Amino acid sequence: MVIREKYEGQLDALMKDLRRLGLHVYYNIEYGLKSLSEEDRNYARETIANDKDINALETEINEKVIMLITKQQPIATDLRLMMAALKIASDFERIGDNAANIAEIRLRAKITDEYVLTRLNTMGKLALLMLKDLDDAVKRDDVTLIKEIIERDEDIDDLYKNIVNTTYLIDNDPFVAGQAHLAARHLERIGDHISNVAESIFYFVTGERYESYD
């Protein structure tokens, strides 16, 4: 009984670590996005520095999962949770990288075009909303909401295409235009990774791959 309670405590700690990692990622997207339009570059520098914490927490989660698998011989349901945790942590880490890359863009250039900035900010806000709603969906085991969040990634993709197809900015400053397109690409990748996280959660909750469900 004591061993089982300890094991369940370790699983709870794993879930808390994942949520903590998700929170770090949420704020780093927010900071990276804010850095693009700020005169002060401190937001950019802080976003880049915070990425180290995200990387460290992902490593910690991976080590915990490996320890649990090797020492506890988990049953199928618990093993599904652990496999999902590995994938989720990996996607969160990549989201952190993309947020840091956006901040790196701010160190190289300042995007001032309102048309482009508005669309970049919208992409970022859509991604943040996906993360927030995903946290709510997990708390309620809301499969319908999880599925909807996965589908919402298409809205971010559409905005990405809109920015990439915007050519008038190139006439003003080709370098800044290229950096704006790169920022859009990183935000598009963030949307993809959040969608991946949602699919991993869908798998854990239902026991089915999202593709087969779809």
Secondary structure, 3 states (H helix, E strand, C coil): CHHHHHHHHHHHHHHHHHHHHHHHHHHHHHHHHHHHHCCCCHHHHHHHHHHHHHHHHHHHHHHHHHHHHHHHCCCHHHHHHHHHHHHHHHHHHHHHHHHHHHHHHHHHCCCCCHHHHHHHHHHHHHHHHHHHHHHHHHHHCCHHHHHHHHHHHHHHHHHHHHHHCCCHHHHHCHHHHHHHHHHHHHHHHHHHHHHHHHHHHHHHHHCCCHHHHC
